[in-house]
Amino acid sequence: MSALDLVPRPGRAPYGRMILAHARFELGQLLGNGEQLLLTLVIPTVLLILLTEVDVVDLGPGPRVRFLLPGVLALAVMSTAFTSLAIATGFERRYGVLKRLGATPLPRAGLMAGKGASALACEVLQVVLLVGVALVLGWRPVGAASWAAATGLLLLGTAAFAGLGLLMAGTLRAEATLAAANLVYLLLLLAGGIVVPVSRFPSGARGTLGWLPSTALADGLRAAFAGAAVPARCVVVLLVWGLVSGLAAARWFRWE
């Protein structure tokens, strides 16, 4: 019988395992925080139900839920990958959590990848919940091709908003991040094509609003769920926002 080998083997874990472990940690923190759950799950669900049942905004012909579901899904991505991520990361940076993580083998790219993966896992829960509520409200799903297009758009939207959130959290003070993230959240909710059609705004503002990531994501999802081709503009806008914000966050993100 061979003796047990108890010789220590120092060294960092494989890169993928580090990211997965950090993603699990981040997801546990998110799901265990009541305020974050309010932002990521409760508010989008309440908005979907309320705006479907109450004629507050003229959404044009057809069932209201058909227009609202894509917009609320875009709001869910924004609340998780941008607002929640930015605020949580900003205060982790303020209280020295990121400084301690910086002393571990987890690199900056691994930290960002783990946070992005946890946001994606939370978004799966959001999509399941919101689609279930929409089905109860009378929405009917479309074909598999439309779901494939919608999934691609949600991934692009997550990358764009996560890059913006990490850039904000890694460069601003925690209090400034808190204020700015909530302000951007409200502005995009009202003017980002989520619950109010861009066509309701003055003609001079429509072109500018069309380049917002929230508008691109919501419009792309509406086209996908309608069984139509996703406009190239939506894909290009999300790709540009994701690439620019991701590179900027990787370049200027500070651990403390």
Secondary structure as GFF3:
##gff-version 3
##sequence-region A 1 256
A	DSSP	alpha_helix	15	31	.	.	.	ID=ss1
A	DSSP	alpha_helix	34	37	.	.	.	ID=ss2
A	DSSP	pi_helix	38	42	.	.	.	ID=ss3
A	DSSP	alpha_helix	43	53	.	.	.	ID=ss4
A	DSSP	alpha_helix	64	78	.	.	.	ID=ss5
A	DSSP	pi_helix	79	84	.	.	.	ID=ss6
A	DSSP	alpha_helix	85	94	.	.	.	ID=ss7
A	DSSP	alpha_helix	97	102	.	.	.	ID=ss8
A	DSSP	alpha_helix	108	136	.	.	.	ID=ss9
A	DSSP	alpha_helix	144	171	.	.	.	ID=ss10
A	DSSP	alpha_helix	174	191	.	.	.	ID=ss11
A	DSSP	three_ten_helix	198	200	.	.	.	ID=ss12
A	DSSP	alpha_helix	203	209	.	.	.	ID=ss13
A	DSSP	alpha_helix	213	225	.	.	.	ID=ss14
A	DSSP	alpha_helix	232	252	.	.	.	ID=ss15
###
